[in-house]
Amino acid sequence: MNESYAFGQAAEQRAVIYFKSLDYNILDQNYRYRSAEDDLIVKKNDLLIAVEVKARKSLFFGSPEQFVSPKKIKLLVMAMDHFIQSKELEVELRFDIIGFIYENAQWKLNHIKNFFIFLIKCFIYNI
């Protein structure tokens, strides 16, 4: 296992712990459909959340959430569409990003709820 992969896995496990601490149910981890993968699928009440986990060791090149490309967004949506249809679910769906920065031996978490709405606001207001 290479160092980058292990770092990503550590971030995903921290995200799992985070969601469990908020009483979310973890439905799936690393859900794959074709070339698409959702890091976490969590649920609370009737709200289903697809979670992309990004981690960086520094902000030098940008924040973790800046590394979610348009292609990745398309793949996230494709995987969730398959997940929902294959299980015949009728739920409200939200896409979140969990960004981690690991600096000075500390993990810092940034949870962006409704990531797509966040992107639209950034585009409109040029944030």
DSSP file with accessible surface (Angstrom, degrees, kcal/mol):
  #  RESIDUE AA STRUCTURE BP1 BP2  ACC     N-H-->O    O-->H-N    N-H-->O    O-->H-N    TCO  KAPPA ALPHA  PHI   PSI    X-CA   Y-CA   Z-CA
    1    1 A M              0   0  180      0, 0.0     2,-0.1     0, 0.0     0, 0.0   0.000 360.0 360.0 360.0 125.7    0.0    0.0    0.0
    2    2 A N     >  -     0   0  104      1,-0.1     4,-2.3     4,-0.0     5,-0.2  -0.351 360.0-110.9 -80.3 164.9    1.5    3.3   -1.0
    3    3 A E  H  > S+     0   0  139      1,-0.2     4,-2.4     2,-0.2     5,-0.2   0.879 115.2  52.4 -63.4 -39.8    1.7    6.3    1.3
    4    4 A S  H  > S+     0   0   91      2,-0.2     4,-2.3     1,-0.2    -1,-0.2   0.914 110.7  47.3 -63.5 -44.7   -0.8    8.4   -0.7
    5    5 A Y  H  > S+     0   0  129      2,-0.2     4,-2.6     1,-0.2    -2,-0.2   0.928 112.2  49.8 -62.3 -45.1   -3.4    5.6   -0.7
    6    6 A A  H  X S+     0   0   41     -4,-2.3     4,-2.3     1,-0.2    -2,-0.2   0.896 109.6  52.3 -62.4 -38.6   -2.9    5.1    3.1
    7    7 A F  H  X S+     0   0   33     -4,-2.4     4,-2.1     2,-0.2    -1,-0.2   0.934 110.5  47.5 -62.9 -44.8   -3.4    8.8    3.7
    8    8 A G  H  X S+     0   0   27     -4,-2.3     4,-2.4     1,-0.2    -2,-0.2   0.902 111.2  51.0 -63.1 -41.3   -6.6    8.8    1.7
    9    9 A Q  H  X S+     0   0   49     -4,-2.6     4,-2.4     2,-0.2    -1,-0.2   0.898 108.1  52.5 -64.4 -39.2   -7.9    5.8    3.6
   10   10 A A  H  X S+     0   0   39     -4,-2.3     4,-2.0     2,-0.2    -1,-0.2   0.910 109.6  49.5 -62.9 -40.5   -7.1    7.5    6.9
   11   11 A A  H  X S+     0   0    1     -4,-2.1     4,-2.1     2,-0.2    -2,-0.2   0.924 109.9  50.6 -64.7 -43.4   -9.1   10.5    5.8
   12   12 A E  H  X S+     0   0   15     -4,-2.4     4,-2.2     1,-0.2    -2,-0.2   0.905 109.0  51.2 -62.3 -40.6  -12.0    8.3    4.8
   13   13 A Q  H  X S+     0   0   88     -4,-2.4     4,-2.3     1,-0.2    -1,-0.2   0.890 108.6  51.7 -65.3 -36.0  -12.0    6.6    8.2
   14   14 A R  H  X S+     0   0  113     -4,-2.0     4,-2.4     2,-0.2    -1,-0.2   0.881 108.4  51.9 -65.5 -37.0  -12.0    9.9    9.9
   15   15 A A  H  X S+     0   0    0     -4,-2.1     4,-2.7     2,-0.2     5,-0.2   0.906 107.8  51.7 -65.1 -40.7  -15.0   10.9    7.8
   16   16 A V  H  X S+     0   0    9     -4,-2.2     4,-2.6     2,-0.2     5,-0.2   0.948 111.0  47.4 -59.5 -47.7  -16.8    7.7    8.9
   17   17 A I  H  X S+     0   0  112     -4,-2.3     4,-2.2     1,-0.2    -2,-0.2   0.914 111.0  52.8 -60.2 -42.6  -16.1    8.5   12.5
   18   18 A Y  H  X S+     0   0   57     -4,-2.4     4,-0.8     2,-0.2    -2,-0.2   0.942 111.5  44.3 -58.7 -50.6  -17.3   12.1   12.0
   19   19 A F  H ><>S+     0   0    0     -4,-2.7     5,-2.3     1,-0.2     3,-0.8   0.898 111.8  52.7 -66.2 -38.6  -20.6   11.0   10.5
   20   20 A K  H ><5S+     0   0  126     -4,-2.6     3,-1.9     1,-0.2    -1,-0.2   0.892 103.7  57.6 -62.6 -36.8  -21.2    8.3   13.1
   21   21 A S  H 3<5S+     0   0   82     -4,-2.2    -1,-0.2     1,-0.3    -2,-0.2   0.749 106.1  50.3 -65.9 -20.7  -20.7   10.9   15.8
   22   22 A L  T <<5S-     0   0   64     -4,-0.8    -1,-0.3    -3,-0.8    -2,-0.2   0.207 122.5-108.2 -98.8  11.8  -23.6   12.9   14.2
   23   23 A D  T < 5 +     0   0  127     -3,-1.9     2,-0.3     1,-0.2    -3,-0.2   0.784  67.9 148.5  66.3  31.7  -25.8    9.8   14.2
   24   24 A Y      < -     0   0   25     -5,-2.3     2,-0.5    20,-0.1    -1,-0.2  -0.711  47.5-123.4 -87.3 149.1  -25.7    9.2   10.5
   25   25 A N  E     -A   43   0A 103     18,-3.5    18,-2.3    -2,-0.3     2,-0.8  -0.809  16.2-136.4 -91.1 131.7  -26.0    5.7    9.2
   26   26 A I  E     +A   42   0A  48     -2,-0.5    16,-0.2    16,-0.2     3,-0.1  -0.792  27.7 174.0 -87.5 111.3  -23.1    4.6    7.0
   27   27 A L  E     -     0   0A  79     14,-2.5     2,-0.3    -2,-0.8    15,-0.2   0.828  62.2  -7.5 -87.8 -35.3  -24.8    2.7    4.1
   28   28 A D  E     -A   41   0A  53     13,-1.7    13,-2.5     3,-0.0     2,-0.4  -0.988  52.4-151.2-160.4 153.0  -21.7    2.1    1.9
   29   29 A Q  E    S+A   40   0A  57     -2,-0.3    11,-0.2    11,-0.2    10,-0.2  -0.998  83.8   2.4-131.3 133.3  -18.1    3.0    1.6
   30   30 A N  E    S-     0   0A  47      9,-2.7     2,-0.3    -2,-0.4     9,-0.2   0.917  80.6-168.7  57.6  48.7  -16.2    3.2   -1.7
   31   31 A Y  E     -A   38   0A  25      7,-1.8     7,-2.3    -3,-0.1     2,-0.4  -0.530   5.5-159.5 -70.6 124.8  -19.4    2.4   -3.7
   32   32 A R  E     +A   37   0A 160     -2,-0.3     2,-0.3     5,-0.2     5,-0.2  -0.899  24.3 169.8-114.7 140.4  -18.4    1.6   -7.3
   33   33 A Y  E >  S-A   36   0A  57      3,-2.2     3,-2.8    -2,-0.4    46,-0.1  -0.928  70.4 -50.3-144.7 117.0  -20.4    1.7  -10.5
   34   34 A R  T 3  S-     0   0  194     -2,-0.3    -1,-0.1     1,-0.3    45,-0.0  -0.305 124.1 -19.7  52.1-122.4  -18.4    1.4  -13.7
   35   35 A S  T 3  S+     0   0   91     -3,-0.1     2,-0.3     2,-0.0    -1,-0.3   0.365 121.0  96.7 -94.0   7.8  -15.6    3.9  -13.5
   36   36 A A  E <   -A   33   0A   0     -3,-2.8    -3,-2.2    39,-0.1     2,-0.3  -0.693  48.8-176.9-100.4 150.0  -17.4    6.0  -10.8
   37   37 A E  E     -A   32   0A  35     -2,-0.3     2,-0.5    -5,-0.2    -5,-0.2  -0.985  16.2-157.5-146.8 133.0  -16.9    5.8   -7.0
   38   38 A D  E     -A   31   0A   0     -7,-2.3    -7,-1.8    -2,-0.3    -8,-0.3  -0.956  14.5-148.8-104.7 126.4  -18.6    7.5   -4.1
   39   39 A D  E    S+     0   0A  10     -2,-0.5    -9,-2.7    12,-0.5     2,-0.3   0.935  78.1   4.7 -61.7 -47.4  -16.3    7.5   -1.0
   40   40 A L  E     -AB  29  51A   0     11,-1.9    11,-3.1   -11,-0.2     2,-0.5  -0.996  54.3-163.2-139.0 145.1  -19.2    7.4    1.4
   41   41 A I  E     +AB  28  50A   0    -13,-2.5   -14,-2.5    -2,-0.3   -13,-1.7  -0.991  25.9 174.0-124.4 116.8  -22.9    7.0    1.2
   42   42 A V  E     -AB  26  49A   0      7,-2.6     7,-3.2    -2,-0.5     2,-0.4  -0.846  13.3-159.1-123.0 161.0  -24.6    8.1    4.5
   43   43 A K  E     +AB  25  48A  54    -18,-2.3   -18,-3.5    -2,-0.3     2,-0.4  -1.000  13.2 178.9-143.9 141.3  -28.2    8.5    5.6
   44   44 A K  E >  S- B   0  47A  71      3,-2.1     3,-2.3    -2,-0.4     2,-0.1  -0.952  71.8 -42.3-140.9 121.5  -30.1   10.3    8.3
   45   45 A N  T 3  S-     0   0  137     -2,-0.4     0, 0.0     1,-0.3     0, 0.0  -0.386 125.3 -24.1  56.7-125.8  -33.8   10.0    8.3
   46   46 A D  T 3  S+     0   0  120     -2,-0.1    46,-2.0    -3,-0.1     2,-0.6   0.201 114.7 105.6-100.4  18.1  -35.0   10.4    4.7
   47   47 A L  E <   -Bc  44  92A  33     -3,-2.3    -3,-2.1    44,-0.2     2,-0.4  -0.875  51.6-164.8-103.9 119.2  -31.9   12.3    3.6
   48   48 A L  E     -Bc  43  93A   0     44,-3.3    46,-2.1    -2,-0.6     2,-0.5  -0.868   8.6-164.5-100.5 134.1  -29.3   10.3    1.6
   49   49 A I  E     -Bc  42  94A   0     -7,-3.2    -7,-2.6    -2,-0.4     2,-0.5  -0.977  13.9-155.1-128.4 124.9  -25.9   12.0    1.2
   50   50 A A  E     -Bc  41  95A   2     44,-2.5    46,-2.8    -2,-0.5     2,-0.5  -0.841  22.8-159.7 -91.5 128.2  -23.1   11.1   -1.2
   51   51 A V  E     -Bc  40  96A   0    -11,-3.1   -11,-1.9    -2,-0.5     2,-0.5  -0.949  14.0-163.1-119.9 125.5  -19.8   12.2    0.3
   52   52 A E  E     - c   0  97A   7     44,-2.3    46,-2.7    -2,-0.5     2,-0.5  -0.909  14.9-153.9-100.9 128.3  -16.6   12.9   -1.5
   53   53 A V  E     + c   0  98A  12     -2,-0.5     2,-0.4    44,-0.2    46,-0.2  -0.921  15.6 177.5-107.6 125.7  -13.6   12.9    0.9
   54   54 A K  E     - c   0  99A  45     44,-2.8    46,-2.7    -2,-0.5     2,-0.4  -0.984   3.0-175.6-126.4 139.9  -10.5   14.9   -0.1
   55   55 A A  E     + c   0 100A  11     -2,-0.4     2,-0.3    44,-0.2    46,-0.2  -0.992   4.7 178.3-138.2 144.4   -7.4   15.3    2.0
   56   56 A R  E     - c   0 101A  75     44,-2.3    46,-2.4    -2,-0.4     3,-0.1  -0.968  30.1-140.2-139.5 155.9   -4.2   17.3    1.6
   57   57 A K  S    S+     0   0   97     -2,-0.3     2,-0.3    44,-0.2    44,-0.1   0.477  89.1  12.4 -94.3  -3.6   -1.1   17.8    3.7
   58   58 A S        -     0   0   50      4,-0.2     3,-0.3    45,-0.1    -1,-0.2  -0.980  61.7-129.7-162.9 160.7   -0.9   21.5    2.9
   59   59 A L  S >  S+     0   0   92     -2,-0.3     3,-1.0     1,-0.2     4,-0.1   0.308  77.6 109.6 -94.7   7.7   -2.9   24.3    1.4
   60   60 A F  T 3  S+     0   0  163      1,-0.3    -1,-0.2     2,-0.1     3,-0.1   0.876  88.3  30.7 -53.4 -44.2    0.0   25.3   -0.8
   61   61 A F  T 3  S-     0   0  169      1,-0.4    -1,-0.3    -3,-0.3     2,-0.2   0.427 131.5 -75.7 -95.9  -0.8   -1.7   24.1   -4.0
   62   62 A G    <   -     0   0   12     -3,-1.0    -1,-0.4    -4,-0.0    -4,-0.2  -0.583  61.4 -51.9 128.9 170.3   -5.3   24.9   -2.8
   63   63 A S    >   -     0   0   26     -2,-0.2     3,-1.3    -3,-0.1     4,-0.3  -0.386  53.4-110.3 -76.4 156.7   -7.9   23.5   -0.5
   64   64 A P  G >  S+     0   0    3      0, 0.0     3,-2.1     0, 0.0    -9,-0.1   0.894 116.3  58.1 -55.2 -41.5   -9.0   19.9   -0.8
   65   65 A E  G >  S+     0   0   25      1,-0.3     3,-1.3     2,-0.2   -10,-0.0   0.742  92.8  68.7 -66.7 -18.7  -12.4   20.7   -2.2
   66   66 A Q  G <  S+     0   0  135     -3,-1.3    -1,-0.3     1,-0.3    -3,-0.0   0.631  88.8  67.4 -71.1 -11.4  -10.8   22.6   -5.1
   67   67 A F  G <   +     0   0   76     -3,-2.1     2,-0.9    -4,-0.3    -1,-0.3   0.250  69.9 104.7 -94.8  11.9   -9.6   19.2   -6.3
   68   68 A V    <   -     0   0   14     -3,-1.3   -14,-0.0     4,-0.0    -3,-0.0  -0.832  63.2-157.4 -93.0 105.4  -13.1   18.0   -7.2
   69   69 A S     >  -     0   0   52     -2,-0.9     4,-2.4     1,-0.1     5,-0.2  -0.326  28.9-109.6 -81.7 162.6  -13.1   18.3  -10.9
   70   70 A P  H  > S+     0   0  113      0, 0.0     4,-2.1     0, 0.0     5,-0.1   0.884 122.2  53.8 -56.9 -37.3  -16.2   18.6  -13.2
   71   71 A K  H  > S+     0   0  155      1,-0.2     4,-2.1     2,-0.2     5,-0.2   0.922 107.5  50.0 -63.8 -42.1  -15.4   15.0  -14.4
   72   72 A K  H  > S+     0   0   37      2,-0.2     4,-2.6     1,-0.2    -1,-0.2   0.901 108.3  53.1 -63.0 -40.7  -15.4   13.8  -10.8
   73   73 A I  H  X S+     0   0   33     -4,-2.4     4,-2.3     1,-0.2    -1,-0.2   0.932 107.9  50.8 -60.1 -43.7  -18.8   15.5  -10.2
   74   74 A K  H  X S+     0   0  161     -4,-2.1     4,-2.3     1,-0.2    -1,-0.2   0.913 111.5  48.0 -60.6 -41.9  -20.2   13.7  -13.2
   75   75 A L  H  X S+     0   0   31     -4,-2.1     4,-2.6     2,-0.2    -1,-0.2   0.886 108.7  53.9 -67.7 -38.4  -19.0   10.4  -11.9
   76   76 A L  H  X S+     0   0    5     -4,-2.6     4,-2.2     1,-0.2    -2,-0.2   0.933 110.8  46.6 -59.6 -45.0  -20.3   11.0   -8.4
   77   77 A V  H  X S+     0   0   64     -4,-2.3     4,-2.7     2,-0.2    -2,-0.2   0.920 111.2  51.8 -64.7 -42.7  -23.8   11.7   -9.9
   78   78 A M  H  X S+     0   0   56     -4,-2.3     4,-2.2     1,-0.2    -2,-0.2   0.932 111.0  47.4 -61.2 -45.4  -23.6    8.6  -12.1
   79   79 A A  H  X S+     0   0    0     -4,-2.6     4,-2.6     1,-0.2    -1,-0.2   0.916 113.4  47.6 -64.0 -42.2  -22.7    6.4   -9.2
   80   80 A M  H  X S+     0   0    1     -4,-2.2     4,-2.8     2,-0.2     5,-0.3   0.888 108.4  54.7 -68.5 -37.1  -25.5    7.8   -6.9
   81   81 A D  H  X S+     0   0   85     -4,-2.7     4,-2.5     1,-0.2     5,-0.2   0.943 111.6  45.2 -59.1 -45.0  -28.0    7.5   -9.7
   82   82 A H  H  X S+     0   0   60     -4,-2.2     4,-3.0    -5,-0.2     5,-0.2   0.925 112.0  51.7 -63.7 -44.8  -27.1    3.8  -10.0
   83   83 A F  H  X S+     0   0    4     -4,-2.6     4,-1.4     1,-0.2    -2,-0.2   0.946 113.6  43.6 -57.6 -48.7  -27.2    3.3   -6.2
   84   84 A I  H  <>S+     0   0   34     -4,-2.8     5,-2.2     1,-0.2     4,-0.5   0.930 117.1  45.0 -66.3 -45.0  -30.6    4.9   -5.8
   85   85 A Q  H ><5S+     0   0  125     -4,-2.5     3,-0.9    -5,-0.3    -1,-0.2   0.906 110.6  53.2 -67.3 -40.5  -32.2    3.1   -8.8
   86   86 A S  H 3<5S+     0   0   63     -4,-3.0    -1,-0.2     1,-0.3    -2,-0.2   0.804 117.4  38.1 -67.2 -25.7  -30.7   -0.3   -7.9
   87   87 A K  T 3<5S-     0   0  111     -4,-1.4    -1,-0.3    -5,-0.2    -2,-0.2   0.385 105.3-129.2-102.9   1.7  -32.2   -0.1   -4.4
   88   88 A E  T < 5 +     0   0  175     -3,-0.9     2,-0.2    -4,-0.5    -3,-0.2   0.898  45.6 174.5  49.5  50.5  -35.4    1.5   -5.6
   89   89 A L      < -     0   0   51     -5,-2.2     2,-0.5    -6,-0.1    -1,-0.2  -0.577  31.2-159.8 -88.5 148.0  -35.0    4.3   -3.1
   90   90 A E        +     0   0  188     -2,-0.2     2,-0.3     2,-0.0    -1,-0.0  -0.854  45.0 128.1-124.3  91.8  -37.3    7.3   -2.7
   91   91 A V        -     0   0   37     -2,-0.5     2,-0.3   -43,-0.0   -44,-0.2  -0.920  63.9 -99.9-140.4 162.4  -35.2    9.8   -0.8
   92   92 A E  E     -c   47   0A 139    -46,-2.0   -44,-3.3    -2,-0.3     2,-0.4  -0.701  43.4-148.0 -81.1 140.7  -33.9   13.3   -0.8
   93   93 A L  E     +c   48   0A  60     -2,-0.3     2,-0.3   -46,-0.2   -44,-0.2  -0.912  19.2 176.9-119.2 139.5  -30.3   13.4   -2.1
   94   94 A R  E     -c   49   0A  28    -46,-2.1   -44,-2.5    -2,-0.4     2,-0.5  -0.981  20.3-141.6-136.4 148.4  -27.5   15.8   -1.2
   95   95 A F  E     +c   50   0A  24     -2,-0.3    20,-3.2   -46,-0.2    21,-0.4  -0.959  25.4 180.0-112.7 124.0  -23.8   15.9   -2.2
   96   96 A D  E     -c   51   0A   2    -46,-2.8   -44,-2.3    -2,-0.5     2,-0.4  -0.854  18.2-146.3-120.4 157.2  -21.3   16.8    0.4
   97   97 A I  E     -cD  52 112A   2     15,-2.2    15,-3.0    -2,-0.3     2,-0.6  -0.985   3.6-161.1-121.1 133.2  -17.5   17.2    0.5
   98   98 A I  E     -cD  53 111A   0    -46,-2.7   -44,-2.8    -2,-0.4     2,-0.5  -0.973  14.8-168.6-109.8 115.6  -15.4   16.5    3.5
   99   99 A G  E     -cD  54 110A   2     11,-3.0    11,-2.5    -2,-0.6     2,-0.4  -0.916   1.2-167.3-107.3 130.4  -12.0   18.2    3.1
  100  100 A F  E     -cD  55 109A   5    -46,-2.7   -44,-2.3    -2,-0.5     2,-0.5  -0.952   9.1-167.2-116.2 138.7   -9.2   17.4    5.5
  101  101 A I  E     -cD  56 108A  17      7,-2.1     7,-2.8    -2,-0.4     2,-0.7  -0.995   8.7-158.5-117.5 129.1   -5.9   19.2    6.0
  102  102 A Y  E     + D   0 107A  82    -46,-2.4     2,-0.4    -2,-0.5     5,-0.2  -0.909  30.0 150.9-110.0 102.1   -3.3   17.4    7.9
  103  103 A E  E >   + D   0 106A  62      3,-2.2     3,-1.7    -2,-0.7   -45,-0.1  -0.993  61.2   3.1-133.5 143.1   -0.8   19.9    9.3
  104  104 A N  T 3  S-     0   0  147     -2,-0.4    -1,-0.1     1,-0.3     3,-0.1   0.884 128.9 -58.8  52.3  42.0    1.4   19.9   12.4
  105  105 A A  T 3  S+     0   0   76      1,-0.2     2,-0.4    -3,-0.1    -1,-0.3   0.720 116.0 112.0  61.5  25.8    0.2   16.3   13.2
  106  106 A Q  E <   -D  103   0A 122     -3,-1.7    -3,-2.2     2,-0.0     2,-0.5  -0.988  61.7-137.9-131.5 140.4   -3.4   17.5   13.4
  107  107 A W  E     -D  102   0A  59     -2,-0.4     2,-0.5    -5,-0.2    -5,-0.2  -0.827  17.1-164.9 -93.6 127.9   -6.4   16.8   11.2
  108  108 A K  E     -D  101   0A 100     -7,-2.8    -7,-2.1    -2,-0.5     2,-0.4  -0.967   9.1-153.0-115.0 127.3   -8.6   19.7   10.3
  109  109 A L  E     -D  100   0A  69     -2,-0.5     2,-0.4    -9,-0.2    -9,-0.2  -0.805  13.9-173.8-105.1 137.9  -12.0   19.0    8.9
  110  110 A N  E     -D   99   0A  75    -11,-2.5   -11,-3.0    -2,-0.4     2,-0.7  -0.972   9.1-163.9-128.1 114.6  -14.1   21.1    6.6
  111  111 A H  E     -D   98   0A  31     -2,-0.4     2,-0.7   -13,-0.2   -13,-0.2  -0.885   2.4-169.1-102.8 113.8  -17.6   19.8    5.9
  112  112 A I  E     -D   97   0A  16    -15,-3.0   -15,-2.2    -2,-0.7     3,-0.4  -0.904   9.7-157.5-103.8 110.1  -19.3   21.5    2.9
  113  113 A K  S    S+     0   0  110     -2,-0.7     5,-0.2     1,-0.2   -17,-0.2  -0.580  74.5  15.2 -83.6 149.4  -22.9   20.5    2.7
  114  114 A N  S >> S-     0   0   70     -2,-0.2     4,-2.1     3,-0.1     3,-0.6   0.961  75.5-174.0  51.9  58.1  -24.8   20.8   -0.6
  115  115 A F  H 3> S+     0   0    4    -20,-3.2     4,-2.5    -3,-0.4     5,-0.2   0.840  76.4  57.0 -55.5 -36.4  -21.5   21.1   -2.5
  116  116 A F  H 3> S+     0   0   57    -21,-0.4     4,-2.1     2,-0.2    -1,-0.3   0.912 107.5  47.5 -66.2 -39.3  -23.2   21.7   -5.8
  117  117 A I  H <> S+     0   0   87     -3,-0.6     4,-2.4     2,-0.2    -1,-0.2   0.919 110.1  54.1 -65.3 -39.7  -25.0   24.8   -4.4
  118  118 A F  H  X S+     0   0   78     -4,-2.1     4,-2.3     1,-0.2    -2,-0.2   0.922 108.0  50.0 -58.2 -44.3  -21.7   25.9   -2.9
  119  119 A L  H  X S+     0   0   62     -4,-2.5     4,-2.4     1,-0.2    -1,-0.2   0.907 109.2  51.0 -62.6 -42.0  -20.1   25.7   -6.4
  120  120 A I  H  X S+     0   0   99     -4,-2.1     4,-2.9     1,-0.2     5,-0.2   0.933 110.2  49.1 -63.0 -43.6  -22.9   27.7   -8.0
  121  121 A K  H  X S+     0   0  116     -4,-2.4     4,-2.9     1,-0.2     6,-0.2   0.903 110.4  51.4 -63.0 -40.5  -22.5   30.4   -5.4
  122  122 A C  H  X>S+     0   0   24     -4,-2.3     5,-1.4    -5,-0.2     4,-0.8   0.911 112.4  46.6 -61.4 -40.9  -18.8   30.5   -5.9
  123  123 A F  H  <5S+     0   0  176     -4,-2.4     3,-0.3     3,-0.2    -2,-0.2   0.944 116.2  43.6 -66.2 -47.3  -19.3   30.9   -9.7
  124  124 A I  H  <5S+     0   0  107     -4,-2.9    -2,-0.2     1,-0.2    -1,-0.2   0.929 124.9  33.1 -65.7 -45.0  -21.9   33.6   -9.3
  125  125 A Y  H  <5S-     0   0  162     -4,-2.9    -1,-0.2    -5,-0.2    -2,-0.2   0.381 103.3-126.9 -96.6   3.1  -20.1   35.6   -6.7
  126  126 A N  T  <5       0   0  147     -4,-0.8    -3,-0.2    -3,-0.3    -4,-0.1   0.901 360.0 360.0  53.8  48.0  -16.6   34.8   -8.0
  127  127 A I      <       0   0  147     -5,-1.4    -1,-0.2    -6,-0.2    -2,-0.0  -0.560 360.0 360.0 -77.4 360.0  -15.5   33.6   -4.6
